[in-house]
Amino acid sequence: MPRFGESMQPVLSLTRRNALIGSAVLAFAASRTLPPTPAHAQGVSAEEARAIAREAYIYGFPLVDSYRIQHSYFVNRDDPEYKGGWNEIHNTARVYTPDDKAIQTPNSDTPYSFVGADLRMEPLVLTVPDIEEGRYYSLQFIDMYTFNFAYVGSRATGNGAGSFLLAGPGWDGEKPEGVKEVIRSETDLVFVLYRTQLFGPDDIEDVKAIQAGYKVETLSAFLGQRPPAAAPTVEFRTPLTPDTQKTSPEFFDVLNFVLQFCPAVPAETELRARFARLGIEAGRRFDPDALLPETRAAIEAGMADAWAAFKQFKETELDTGKKSSADGFGTRAFLSGNYLVRMSSAVLGIYGNSKDEALYPAYFVDADNKPINGSSRYMLRFAPGALPPVNAFWSLTMYELPASLLSTNNLDRYLINSPMLPNLAKDADGGLTVSVQHEGPGANREANWLPAPAGPFFMVMRLYWPKEEALDGTWKAPPLARLN
């Protein structure tokens, strides 16, 4: 692969921004930390505090929850979900099981690979190998706002080999020789999520071989040049638990920590200024103990208001089919300032793909609009010729509630997917019926059984690289029929 020599140093133009993740071990580096400012010192009424807290919580939930996950993956070595250091690729040569608890609604179709990208000192170069035609793979580029801002893979760039440069907001260099494309991020931290299709248990060694061909290196290493100076380190904020971040005003302290690594875009200048009236500001400590009792109560009420807004949106828009996951994931331009949609997507399935990459018809209620529960039996029938239309593959995955995690069962089966079709029983007319229930449906229907937990659950259908009839709504996901 071509490299530039030292004489090409101007091409690098390494970022001149403050460091974020820092030093030889890639710990975070930070800009200066501002002192805490009690909200009551800024003349904010309780009513205004409640309104700002609601708005800031809806805006900030995806950032805070994403930080929680990335802290477990790339920072906390004692966490059972820890993957390894920043700016390295970490392959998981298996599919997810109920033991994987850091991320909501994980798929169990594609072994994952992960990169926590630190872009504040210099870009990264991500190289992919040649991958056989017919095997789906993708690299999903997610910034700290949780926008999907770029893709590499079967749909986006094809299955051929290539190198792609990932740059942060402060880099102003030119595309080097040997790089197919420069991908630019709004934030200095990026999460790159790789998915590599697994055809079946016997295919795992082939997936491992593909994963071994994924390569990540800094731009200076790619060019054979001296790396930039290391950055200072900073102490990480301890993330809140999923439950605590729903109610504790400390949520805004974590949000302030994350925001200092997310440069404000012009469209959000007024929004950020409004948040700052309550002490929600990039790099500033937010100390709930410094608040007046009435201000703290107003902030907690604002957080509850945000969850009430989410509940109403889910029940009136998602559960009724007026909106779907296709509306909830994508670029900043695609989401167009709809922060409640962004929050809802993070709550129900953070890091979901953009609709061109994957569609996610979800089942929270049955055909009669009643919540689904393992105390009942259900049937999902695809009519002849009406299987999900995809260029890659499809799956139907079970999740228990309220955790939104894979559900333990005696078969260790968490999904039904298209690679399983040769082993599934067809209906007399050539259609396909999936049995969804807690107890087994009998030996003659076990191949088509998707085990459900004993209590509440939901299911997600995934259409990887959907065809146009799925995107334009011509094809509809079949209803989930209750049998008893």
Backbone torsions as a table, in degrees:
resi	resn	phi	psi	omega
1	MET	NA	133.4	-176.1
2	PRO	-61.8	145.3	175.1
3	ARG	-129.3	149.3	171.7
4	PHE	-89.1	151.1	175.7
5	GLY	-87.9	179.8	-178.6
6	GLU	-59.9	-27.9	-177.8
7	SER	-66.9	-12.6	-178.8
8	MET	-95.9	17.8	-175.8
9	GLN	-50.3	-37.7	-179.9
10	PRO	-59.5	-25.0	179.2
11	VAL	-62.0	-33.6	-177.2
12	LEU	-62.6	-52.4	-176.7
13	SER	41.6	54.8	-174.2
14	LEU	-59.3	149.9	-173.2
15	THR	-56.0	141.0	179.2
16	ARG	-104.4	12.7	179.1
17	ARG	-74.0	162.2	172.4
18	ASN	-59.4	151.5	-177.8
19	ALA	-73.4	157.5	177.4
20	LEU	-120.0	-43.6	-167.8
21	ILE	-114.6	-22.9	158.2
22	GLY	67.8	152.9	168.1
23	SER	58.1	-179.9	-174.2
24	ALA	-64.7	-24.7	179.8
25	VAL	-95.7	6.8	175.5
26	LEU	59.7	37.2	168.5
27	ALA	-74.4	160.6	-176.8
28	PHE	-66.3	147.8	168.3
29	ALA	-119.7	152.9	-172.6
30	ALA	-135.1	160.3	165.9
31	SER	-76.3	176.3	-176.2
32	ARG	-62.7	146.0	177.3
33	THR	-91.9	124.3	-179.7
34	LEU	-80.5	150.2	179.7
35	PRO	-68.5	155.9	178.7
36	PRO	-66.4	144.0	177.6
37	THR	-124.7	113.1	177.7
38	PRO	-60.3	136.2	-176.6
39	ALA	-62.7	-33.3	-175.6
40	HIS	-68.0	-18.5	179.5
41	ALA	-72.7	-13.0	-178.4
42	GLN	-102.0	12.2	174.4
43	GLY	69.8	33.5	-179.4
44	VAL	-91.9	124.4	177.8
45	SER	-72.3	163.4	178.6
46	ALA	-61.3	-39.1	-179.9
47	GLU	-63.7	-44.4	179.3
48	GLU	-68.3	-38.8	179.0
49	ALA	-59.6	-41.5	179.3
50	ARG	-64.1	-43.3	-179.1
51	ALA	-66.1	-42.7	179.4
52	ILE	-66.1	-42.3	179.9
53	ALA	-60.7	-41.7	177.9
54	ARG	-60.4	-49.1	-177.4
55	GLU	-64.8	-43.8	-178.0
56	ALA	-68.8	-32.6	178.9
57	TYR	-68.9	-45.7	178.1
58	ILE	-60.0	-42.7	177.7
59	TYR	-64.2	-43.1	-167.5
60	GLY	-91.7	-15.3	-175.9
61	PHE	-55.3	-46.9	-179.5
62	PRO	-60.4	-36.2	-179.6
63	LEU	-67.2	-44.5	-177.6
64	VAL	-69.3	-41.9	-179.5
65	ASP	-69.4	-37.2	176.0
66	SER	-63.5	-40.0	176.6
67	TYR	-61.8	-40.5	177.9
68	ARG	-57.1	-45.3	-178.4
69	ILE	-67.4	-46.8	-176.9
70	GLN	-68.9	-29.9	174.0
71	HIS	-62.4	-41.6	179.5
72	SER	-69.9	-32.2	-176.9
73	TYR	-79.8	-40.4	-167.0
74	PHE	-123.7	-3.3	-175.6
75	VAL	-119.1	-54.5	-170.8
76	ASN	-85.6	99.3	-177.3
77	ARG	-66.1	-17.6	179.7
78	ASP	-89.4	-5.5	-179.4
79	ASP	-78.1	134.9	179.1
80	PRO	-62.8	-16.9	178.4
81	GLU	-90.5	-0.5	-175.9
82	TYR	-58.2	131.2	-179.4
83	LYS	-101.3	-39.9	-176.9
84	GLY	148.2	-166.6	-172.2
85	GLY	-77.4	170.0	177.5
86	TRP	-71.7	155.8	175.3
87	ASN	61.3	26.8	174.3
88	GLU	-130.9	154.1	175.1
89	ILE	-94.5	136.0	-178.1
90	HIS	-123.7	112.9	-175.9
91	ASN	-95.1	139.0	172.8
92	THR	-115.0	103.5	-173.6
93	ALA	-88.3	54.9	177.0
94	ARG	-164.5	168.1	173.1
95	VAL	-93.9	163.7	-176.5
96	TYR	-73.9	151.7	-179.7
97	THR	-131.7	177.9	176.8
98	PRO	-61.8	-14.6	177.9
99	ASP	-75.0	-14.4	178.5
100	ASP	-89.8	110.2	-168.1
101	LYS	-120.9	-1.7	-175.1
102	ALA	-74.7	-34.2	-171.4
103	ILE	-116.7	134.2	-178.3
104	GLN	-73.0	149.9	176.2
105	THR	42.6	55.0	176.4
106	PRO	-68.3	151.6	173.0
107	ASN	-85.5	156.7	177.6
108	SER	-122.1	26.8	179.4
109	ASP	-97.8	-37.3	-167.7
110	THR	-127.1	119.0	171.1
111	PRO	-54.0	139.2	-176.3
112	TYR	-95.8	153.9	161.5
113	SER	-128.6	153.3	-172.2
114	PHE	-134.5	141.2	169.1
115	VAL	-133.3	123.0	167.0
116	GLY	-94.6	107.3	-171.2
117	ALA	-94.1	126.1	174.7
118	ASP	-105.1	108.4	-172.1
119	LEU	-109.2	7.6	-173.2
120	ARG	-75.7	-24.1	179.0
121	MET	-95.8	-38.7	178.9
122	GLU	-165.0	163.3	178.9
123	PRO	-71.1	170.1	170.5
124	LEU	-111.5	153.7	172.0
125	VAL	-116.2	121.7	-179.4
126	LEU	-107.9	123.6	-177.2
127	THR	-114.4	134.7	177.9
128	VAL	-118.6	148.4	-179.5
129	PRO	-86.5	174.5	167.8
130	ASP	-65.0	133.5	179.0
131	ILE	-125.0	134.7	-174.5
132	GLU	-54.9	143.1	175.1
133	GLU	-63.2	141.5	-178.6
134	GLY	96.8	-12.2	174.6
135	ARG	-104.3	121.9	-179.9
136	TYR	-79.1	139.0	168.5
137	TYR	-149.4	158.1	177.6
138	SER	-155.3	151.8	168.7
139	LEU	-116.8	118.0	-178.9
140	GLN	-103.5	123.2	-177.2
141	PHE	-100.8	116.2	-173.1
142	ILE	-122.2	122.5	178.3
143	ASP	-86.6	-178.5	-175.2
144	MET	-72.4	-14.0	171.6
145	TYR	-79.0	-9.9	-174.1
146	THR	75.4	21.7	170.8
147	PHE	-78.3	137.9	170.9
148	ASN	-84.9	102.2	-171.6
149	PHE	-101.0	-7.6	178.0
150	ALA	-165.8	161.0	175.2
151	TYR	-138.9	147.3	164.3
152	VAL	-126.9	140.9	176.7
153	GLY	149.2	-166.9	-172.7
154	SER	-53.2	-49.0	-178.8
155	ARG	-74.6	-46.7	-168.9
156	ALA	-79.1	-40.8	-172.8
157	THR	-131.8	-2.9	-178.5
158	GLY	89.6	178.7	-175.5
159	ASN	-97.8	8.5	178.1
160	GLY	-79.6	161.5	180.0
161	ALA	-71.1	156.3	177.3
162	GLY	175.8	165.1	177.9
163	SER	-119.2	139.3	-175.8
164	PHE	-130.9	132.4	-177.5
165	LEU	-96.2	126.4	179.2
166	LEU	-107.4	115.7	-174.1
167	ALA	-118.7	145.9	176.1
168	GLY	-84.3	179.6	-173.8
169	PRO	-67.1	-18.4	-177.0
170	GLY	-96.7	-0.6	-177.0
171	TRP	-90.1	132.3	-177.9
172	ASP	-127.3	31.6	-179.4
173	GLY	-82.3	-179.8	177.7
174	GLU	-105.5	161.1	-179.5
175	LYS	-66.1	121.2	179.5
176	PRO	-74.8	161.9	173.1
177	GLU	-62.8	141.9	179.4
178	GLY	90.1	-2.0	178.3
179	VAL	-109.2	128.3	-179.9
180	LYS	-72.6	-38.3	-171.5
181	GLU	-156.1	145.4	171.6
182	VAL	-99.3	125.0	179.5
183	ILE	-110.6	122.8	-174.3
184	ARG	-109.4	137.0	-178.8
185	SER	-109.9	147.4	173.9
186	GLU	-76.6	-19.4	-176.0
187	THR	-120.6	155.8	-178.8
188	ASP	-78.4	-15.6	174.1
189	LEU	-110.2	135.5	178.9
190	VAL	-136.8	141.1	173.7
191	PHE	-105.9	121.5	177.9
192	VAL	-108.9	119.6	-174.9
193	LEU	-111.7	114.2	180.0
194	TYR	-95.0	140.3	172.2
195	ARG	-127.7	128.6	179.2
196	THR	-124.5	121.6	-173.9
197	GLN	-64.9	134.8	173.9
198	LEU	-109.7	121.2	-177.5
199	PHE	-77.8	-24.4	-178.7
200	GLY	171.9	173.5	-177.6
201	PRO	-54.3	-34.2	-178.0
202	ASP	-75.1	-5.4	-174.9
203	ASP	-96.6	-1.2	-170.7
204	ILE	-63.1	-34.5	-179.5
205	GLU	-67.0	-34.7	176.4
206	ASP	-66.8	-38.4	176.6
207	VAL	-64.0	-42.0	177.7
208	LYS	-59.4	-39.5	179.8
209	ALA	-64.9	-40.0	177.3
210	ILE	-65.4	-46.3	179.3
211	GLN	-59.2	-34.6	178.5
212	ALA	-65.3	-22.2	178.8
213	GLY	-86.0	-9.9	174.8
214	TYR	-73.0	133.4	-175.7
215	LYS	-134.3	138.9	177.4
216	VAL	-132.7	130.5	177.9
217	GLU	-149.6	154.8	175.7
218	THR	-68.0	158.2	-179.7
219	LEU	-61.7	-38.9	179.5
220	SER	-62.5	-38.8	177.0
221	ALA	-67.6	-41.0	178.9
222	PHE	-60.4	-37.7	-179.4
223	LEU	-88.9	-4.8	-178.4
224	GLY	70.5	34.1	-177.5
225	GLN	-114.2	168.2	178.7
226	ARG	-68.2	137.0	-179.5
227	PRO	-73.4	159.0	176.1
228	PRO	-69.2	168.0	179.5
229	ALA	-62.3	148.6	178.6
230	ALA	-70.4	156.2	-178.7
231	ALA	-99.6	156.9	174.4
232	PRO	-65.9	158.4	-178.6
233	THR	-99.1	165.4	177.8
234	VAL	-142.0	154.9	178.1
235	GLU	-79.3	129.5	177.3
236	PHE	-70.6	145.1	164.9
237	ARG	-71.2	140.2	173.7
238	THR	-75.3	123.2	-179.4
239	PRO	-65.0	155.0	172.3
240	LEU	-81.5	158.4	174.3
241	THR	-72.5	161.2	177.6
242	PRO	-54.7	-36.6	179.7
243	ASP	-74.4	-43.1	-176.1
244	THR	-65.6	-37.5	-177.0
245	GLN	-69.8	-7.2	176.0
246	LYS	-78.5	-27.1	-170.6
247	THR	-128.6	-22.7	-173.4
248	SER	-83.2	131.4	174.7
249	PRO	-62.2	-13.9	174.4
250	GLU	-61.6	-15.9	172.7
251	PHE	-48.6	-40.6	-174.5
252	PHE	-75.7	-22.4	172.7
253	ASP	-68.9	-42.4	176.3
254	VAL	-65.4	-40.6	178.6
255	LEU	-60.5	-43.4	178.0
256	ASN	-59.5	-39.5	177.6
257	PHE	-61.4	-45.8	-178.1
258	VAL	-68.8	-38.3	-175.1
259	LEU	-62.5	-27.6	-178.9
260	GLN	-67.2	-12.4	178.3
261	PHE	-106.3	10.3	-179.3
262	CYS	-126.1	88.3	-178.6
263	PRO	-55.2	134.1	-179.8
264	ALA	-67.4	137.5	175.7
265	VAL	-91.3	156.4	-176.6
266	PRO	-53.7	-36.2	-177.7
267	ALA	-66.6	-16.1	-177.5
268	GLU	-111.3	11.5	-178.1
269	THR	-60.9	-48.0	179.7
270	GLU	-67.1	-37.1	178.3
271	LEU	-60.6	-48.8	179.9
272	ARG	-63.0	-38.4	178.6
273	ALA	-64.1	-38.1	177.5
274	ARG	-65.0	-42.8	177.2
275	PHE	-60.7	-38.6	-176.2
276	ALA	-63.2	-24.7	177.0
277	ARG	-62.1	-22.3	179.4
278	LEU	-102.2	6.8	-177.9
279	GLY	86.1	10.6	177.8
280	ILE	-95.0	100.5	-169.4
281	GLU	-153.4	139.4	-176.7
282	ALA	-54.6	125.7	174.7
283	GLY	83.9	-5.3	-178.9
284	ARG	-94.5	140.9	174.1
285	ARG	-74.8	135.5	176.2
286	PHE	-108.7	110.4	-174.1
287	ASP	-107.5	102.3	-179.8
288	PRO	-59.2	-29.2	-178.6
289	ASP	-70.5	-15.9	178.7
290	ALA	-87.1	-3.0	-177.0
291	LEU	-83.6	148.2	168.9
292	LEU	-63.7	147.4	-178.7
293	PRO	-53.4	-40.8	-178.6
294	GLU	-70.1	-31.4	177.7
295	THR	-71.0	-43.0	177.9
296	ARG	-61.5	-43.2	178.9
297	ALA	-61.4	-38.6	178.7
298	ALA	-65.6	-40.2	179.2
299	ILE	-65.1	-44.0	178.3
300	GLU	-63.3	-36.3	176.6
301	ALA	-66.5	-37.9	176.9
302	GLY	-63.6	-37.5	176.0
303	MET	-64.8	-42.3	176.9
304	ALA	-63.2	-36.6	177.2
305	ASP	-62.0	-38.1	179.1
306	ALA	-62.7	-42.7	179.2
307	TRP	-69.8	-32.4	175.1
308	ALA	-66.1	-37.7	177.1
309	ALA	-65.5	-40.7	176.1
310	PHE	-60.8	-46.3	-178.2
311	LYS	-60.4	-44.8	179.8
312	GLN	-63.8	-42.3	179.7
313	PHE	-62.4	-43.6	-179.8
314	LYS	-62.6	-46.8	-174.8
315	GLU	-71.2	-35.7	-174.4
316	THR	-95.5	-22.1	-176.5
317	GLU	-112.0	-51.1	-175.7
318	LEU	-78.9	-49.0	-176.7
319	ASP	-65.4	-27.1	-179.5
320	THR	-88.7	-6.7	179.5
321	GLY	84.4	2.5	177.5
322	LYS	-64.6	-34.1	174.5
323	LYS	-130.6	159.1	179.7
324	SER	-138.5	-179.1	178.2
325	SER	-60.2	-23.8	178.3
326	ALA	-60.5	-23.7	-179.9
327	ASP	-87.9	-7.5	-166.7
328	GLY	-108.2	-8.0	-177.0
329	PHE	-130.9	139.4	178.1
330	GLY	159.6	-158.9	-178.9
331	THR	-78.6	170.9	174.1
332	ARG	-58.9	-43.9	-178.6
333	ALA	-63.5	-38.7	-178.6
334	PHE	-65.3	-44.4	-178.5
335	LEU	-76.6	-23.3	167.0
336	SER	50.5	48.4	173.9
337	GLY	76.8	9.3	178.5
338	ASN	-87.8	86.4	-173.6
339	TYR	-73.7	-26.0	176.7
340	LEU	-68.0	-39.2	175.3
341	VAL	-62.9	-42.2	179.1
342	ARG	-63.6	-42.7	177.2
343	MET	-61.4	-48.1	-177.4
344	SER	-59.5	-39.9	178.9
345	SER	-64.9	-39.4	178.5
346	ALA	-67.2	-39.9	179.7
347	VAL	-63.7	-44.2	-171.6
348	LEU	-88.8	-19.4	-178.9
349	GLY	179.5	66.0	-175.8
350	ILE	-54.1	145.2	-179.3
351	TYR	71.9	24.9	173.2
352	GLY	-64.3	154.1	179.9
353	ASN	-75.9	158.1	168.5
354	SER	-67.9	155.2	-168.9
355	LYS	-64.4	-31.0	177.7
356	ASP	-65.3	-26.9	-179.7
357	GLU	-87.6	-40.9	-179.9
358	ALA	-159.7	142.3	172.5
359	LEU	-108.8	149.7	-174.7
360	TYR	-131.4	69.0	171.9
361	PRO	-58.2	128.5	-174.5
362	ALA	-117.3	149.3	178.6
363	TYR	-117.1	100.8	173.2
364	PHE	-101.7	-23.4	-179.8
365	VAL	-133.7	163.0	178.9
366	ASP	-88.4	-172.0	-176.5
367	ALA	-63.6	-20.7	178.3
368	ASP	-96.9	13.8	178.1
369	ASN	65.1	29.4	176.3
370	LYS	-103.9	142.4	178.2
371	PRO	-56.3	144.3	-176.4
372	ILE	-95.3	143.6	-171.1
373	ASN	-150.8	144.0	-178.9
374	GLY	-65.4	-7.7	175.6
375	SER	-73.6	-12.2	176.9
376	SER	-115.0	166.3	176.2
377	ARG	-110.9	145.9	-175.5
378	TYR	-134.7	162.5	177.8
379	MET	-136.4	132.6	174.4
380	LEU	-119.5	113.8	-174.6
381	ARG	-115.1	126.8	171.3
382	PHE	-95.8	121.3	178.1
383	ALA	-66.2	161.5	177.8
384	PRO	-54.4	130.6	179.1
385	GLY	75.4	9.6	-174.7
386	ALA	-117.1	24.4	173.5
387	LEU	-65.6	157.6	-177.3
388	PRO	-55.1	128.8	-177.4
389	PRO	-83.2	111.8	-174.7
390	VAL	-137.3	154.7	170.3
391	ASN	-87.7	-21.0	179.9
392	ALA	-112.3	-90.5	-179.9
393	PHE	-156.6	170.1	179.1
394	TRP	-131.3	162.5	177.7
395	SER	-153.3	162.3	173.9
396	LEU	-130.5	117.3	-171.6
397	THR	-119.0	142.1	-178.0
398	MET	-96.6	137.2	175.9
399	TYR	-134.2	135.5	176.4
400	GLU	-84.3	151.4	176.2
401	LEU	-110.6	149.8	8.1
402	PRO	-89.7	2.3	-171.7
403	ALA	-73.5	-22.6	-174.8
404	SER	59.3	39.2	178.8
405	LEU	-119.6	165.0	178.1
406	LEU	-60.6	149.5	-171.2
407	SER	-106.1	126.0	179.1
408	THR	-64.5	138.0	175.8
409	ASN	-154.6	163.9	-174.2
410	ASN	-65.6	-25.0	179.9
411	LEU	-86.8	-7.9	-171.1
412	ASP	51.8	39.9	179.1
413	ARG	-113.8	121.9	-175.7
414	TYR	-114.4	-4.6	-177.1
415	LEU	-158.6	164.2	164.9
416	ILE	-118.8	129.2	-179.9
417	ASN	-138.2	171.3	-173.9
418	SER	-64.0	-32.5	174.4
419	PRO	-61.4	-18.6	179.2
420	MET	-84.7	-5.9	-173.1
421	LEU	-52.5	-41.4	-179.8
422	PRO	-59.5	-22.5	-177.9
423	ASN	-101.9	2.6	-179.6
424	LEU	-94.1	146.6	178.9
425	ALA	-79.8	131.6	178.9
426	LYS	-91.6	151.6	173.7
427	ASP	-71.3	165.9	-177.7
428	ALA	-58.3	-31.7	-178.9
429	ASP	-91.7	5.6	-179.8
430	GLY	94.0	-1.7	175.7
431	GLY	-75.8	-176.2	-178.6
432	LEU	-135.9	127.8	178.4
433	THR	-117.9	128.1	176.4
434	VAL	-103.7	128.3	175.9
435	SER	-88.7	125.0	-179.0
436	VAL	-119.5	107.9	-177.1
437	GLN	-167.1	166.0	-178.2
438	HIS	-79.2	-49.2	179.3
439	GLU	-83.5	152.2	-179.7
440	GLY	-60.9	145.3	-178.0
441	PRO	-86.8	3.1	-175.6
442	GLY	107.1	153.3	-172.7
443	ALA	-57.9	-35.6	-175.8
444	ASN	-73.5	-15.6	178.5
445	ARG	-116.4	6.1	-174.6
446	GLU	-65.2	-32.3	-179.8
447	ALA	-59.9	-32.0	-177.4
448	ASN	-99.2	14.7	-175.4
449	TRP	-91.3	125.2	169.3
450	LEU	-104.4	104.5	-175.0
451	PRO	-64.5	135.6	178.2
452	ALA	-107.8	154.1	172.8
453	PRO	-69.6	170.5	-178.9
454	ALA	-70.9	-25.0	-176.5
455	GLY	-109.0	-150.0	-177.3
456	PRO	-66.8	148.9	179.6
457	PHE	-154.9	172.2	167.1
458	PHE	-144.5	165.7	-178.6
459	MET	-129.2	149.4	176.8
460	VAL	-125.2	125.8	171.2
461	MET	-91.7	136.9	179.1
462	ARG	-119.2	127.0	175.5
463	LEU	-114.9	102.5	-179.0
464	TYR	-83.3	126.1	-176.3
465	TRP	55.2	65.1	-174.8
466	PRO	-66.4	149.3	175.9
467	LYS	-80.2	169.2	-173.2
468	GLU	-60.7	-36.2	-178.4
469	GLU	-66.6	-22.4	172.4
470	ALA	-79.6	-39.8	-178.3
471	LEU	-69.1	-37.2	-176.3
472	ASP	-90.6	1.1	175.7
473	GLY	87.4	2.7	177.3
474	THR	-62.0	-43.3	174.8
475	TRP	-88.8	135.2	178.9
476	LYS	-119.0	139.3	173.7
477	ALA	-63.9	137.0	-178.3
478	PRO	-69.3	155.2	178.6
479	PRO	-73.4	155.8	176.3
480	LEU	-95.4	111.9	-174.6
481	ALA	-94.0	131.1	175.0
482	ARG	-82.2	132.8	-175.2
483	LEU	-93.8	-19.3	-178.4
484	ASN	-137.5	NA	NA
